[in-house]
């Protein structure tokens, strides 16, 4: 996974990552390039009451999340093709066109593709792409991927977010977990390959990471 994270940003070149991609992450058109909003195909869970008119400030960004969205959709299409090929394979076997070894190979490939899709989907849906904090500092907005590889925003009350200083995870690790006291949903954050854009607000949410042993 570390090799994938290193390779993805280099795949399209540094210049491309400075531009928004259609249908996944799109710029709001404002002068501030750090303000991003969902495209028409993205989904957003309901905002907490009282934050409808508030602006959210971006505090963290993981550029490779856009490419991982494409990887997720590509894997979904590849898995669908391998599974759809099974019924014709069984039919051709019944007609004596394919051997038993060929059918077993097709079934093994389809099973492996399904297992990889489940694993990748589980991880990619919890990998943080962008973090926002509202102006009053009461809500954390987490942008991540859906099962289909599109963007989804989840809103977490700040008092429910467990600071990283209170967990066993270390900032030096490849991934650290964003957990909630309520135990609702856990997200994965990579400080090694992501960028902290507003360290002051980031520290207010997750604590002073440099002070940890």
C-alpha positions in Angstrom: 0.0 0.0 0.0 2.9 2.4 0.7 4.3 1.7 -2.8 0.9 2.5 -4.3 0.6 5.8 -2.4 4.1 6.8 -3.6 3.4 5.8 -7.2 -0.1 7.3 -7.7 0.9 11.0 -7.4 3.7 10.4 -9.9 1.5 8.7 -12.4 -0.1 11.9 -13.8 2.6 14.3 -13.0 2.7 17.2 -10.4 1.0 19.7 -12.8 -2.1 17.6 -13.1 -2.7 17.3 -9.4 -3.0 21.1 -9.2 -6.1 21.0 -11.3 -9.6 19.7 -10.2 -10.8 16.6 -12.0 -14.4 16.5 -13.4 -17.1 14.5 -11.5 -14.9 13.7 -8.5 -13.5 16.9 -7.1 -14.4 20.3 -8.6 -13.4 23.8 -7.7 -16.0 26.1 -6.4 -14.8 28.9 -8.7 -13.8 31.2 -5.8 -10.5 33.0 -5.7 -9.3 30.8 -3.0 -8.1 27.5 -4.7 -8.3 25.7 -1.3 -12.1 25.8 -1.2 -13.5 22.7 -2.9 -17.1 21.5 -3.1 -18.8 18.3 -4.2 -19.6 17.7 -7.9 -23.1 16.6 -8.9 -22.2 13.0 -8.6 -20.9 13.3 -5.1 -23.0 12.7 -2.0 -23.1 14.5 1.3 -24.6 13.4 4.5 -26.8 16.0 6.2 -25.1 18.9 7.9 -25.6 19.2 11.6 -28.1 21.9 12.6 -26.7 25.4 12.8 -23.9 24.9 10.2 -25.9 25.4 7.0 -24.6 28.9 6.5 -21.1 28.4 7.9 -18.1 28.1 5.7 -15.7 25.2 6.1 -11.9 25.7 6.0 -9.7 23.0 4.5 -7.1 21.8 7.0 -5.8 18.6 5.4 -5.5 17.3 1.9 -4.4 14.0 0.3 -4.0 14.6 -3.4 -3.8 10.9 -4.5 -7.4 10.3 -3.4 -8.6 11.5 -6.8 -6.5 8.8 -8.6 -7.6 6.2 -6.1 -11.2 7.0 -7.0 -10.4 6.1 -10.6 -8.6 2.9 -9.4 -11.7 2.0 -7.4 -14.0 2.4 -10.4 -11.6 0.5 -12.6 -11.4 -2.4 -10.2 -15.2 -2.4 -10.0 -15.5 -2.7 -13.8 -12.8 -5.4 -13.9 -14.6 -7.5 -11.3 -17.9 -7.1 -13.0 -16.4 -8.4 -16.3 -14.8 -11.4 -14.7 -18.1 -12.4 -12.9 -20.2 -11.9 -16.0 -17.9 -14.2 -17.9 -18.6 -17.1 -15.6 -22.1 -18.1 -16.9 -20.9 -18.4 -20.5 -17.9 -20.3 -19.3 -20.1 -22.9 -17.5 -22.2 -23.1 -20.6 -19.2 -23.7 -22.9 -18.0 -26.3 -20.5 -21.3 -28.1 -20.7 -21.0 -28.1 -24.5 -17.5 -29.5 -24.3 -15.8 -26.3 -25.6 -13.9 -25.5 -22.4 -12.0 -28.0 -20.2 -12.6 -28.3 -16.4 -9.3 -26.7 -15.7 -10.3 -23.6 -17.8 -13.5 -23.3 -15.9 -11.7 -23.7 -12.5 -9.2 -21.0 -13.6 -12.0 -18.6 -14.5 -13.8 -19.2 -11.2 -10.6 -18.7 -9.3 -9.9 -15.4 -11.0 -13.5 -14.2 -10.4 -13.3 -15.2 -6.7 -9.9 -13.4 -6.3 -11.3 -10.3 -8.0 -14.3 -10.2 -5.7 -12.1 -10.6 -2.6 -9.8 -7.8 -3.8 -12.8 -5.6 -4.5 -14.1 -6.1 -1.0 -10.8 -5.3 0.6 -10.1 -2.2 -1.6 -13.6 -0.9 -1.1 -13.4 -1.3 2.6 -10.1 0.6 2.8 -10.8 3.3 0.1 -14.2 4.2 1.7 -12.4 5.0 4.9 -9.4 6.8 3.5 -9.5 10.5 4.1 -9.1 12.7 1.1 -9.8 16.2 2.6 -10.6 17.4 6.1 -12.5 20.6 6.8 -13.4 22.5 10.0 -16.3 24.9 10.2 -15.7 28.5 11.3 -17.0 28.0 14.9 -14.7 24.9 15.2 -17.6 22.5 16.2 -17.8 20.2 13.2 -15.2 18.2 11.3 -16.1 17.5 7.7 -14.4 14.4 6.2 -14.3 13.9 2.4 -13.8 10.3 1.4 -14.9 7.8 -1.3 -18.0 5.8 -1.8 -18.2 2.2 -2.9 -18.5 3.5 -6.5 -15.4 5.6 -6.3 -17.2 9.0 -6.0 -16.8 11.6 -3.3 -18.9 11.6 -0.1 -18.8 14.0 2.8 -19.3 12.9 6.4 -19.9 15.4 9.2 -18.5 14.5 12.7 -19.2 16.7 15.8 -15.8 17.9 17.1 -16.5 16.7 20.7 -17.0 13.2 19.4 -13.6 13.0 17.6 -10.9 11.3 19.6 -7.6 13.4 19.4 -4.7 11.4 18.0 -2.8 12.2 21.2 -5.2 10.0 23.1 -4.8 7.0 20.8 -2.0 4.5 20.4 -1.4 5.5 16.8 1.8 7.5 16.0 2.1 10.3 13.4 5.1 8.5 11.9 3.1 5.5 10.9 1.7 5.1 7.4 -1.9 5.4 8.5 -3.4 6.8 11.7 -7.1 6.4 12.6 -9.7 9.1 13.1 -12.0 7.6 15.7 -15.1 8.8 17.5 -16.1 8.3 21.1 -19.5 7.1 19.9 -17.7 4.4 17.9 -19.7 5.2 14.7 -17.1 5.2 11.9 -13.4 5.0 11.7 -11.4 6.8 9.0 -7.7 6.4 8.0 -5.4 9.4 7.6 -1.9 9.4 6.1 0.2 12.2 7.5 3.2 10.8 5.6 1.8 11.5 2.1 -0.9 14.0 3.0 -0.5 17.7 3.5 -1.6 19.7 6.6 -2.8 23.1 5.2 -3.9 24.7 8.5 -1.7 23.4 11.3 -3.4 25.5 13.9 -6.9 24.2 13.2 -5.6 20.7 12.7 -4.0 20.8 16.2 -7.3 22.0 17.7 -8.9 18.8 16.5 -6.2 16.2 16.9 -3.8 17.6 19.4 -0.1 18.6 19.2 1.4 15.7 17.4 5.0 16.9 17.7 4.8 16.6 21.4 4.1 12.9 21.4 6.8 10.4 22.3 
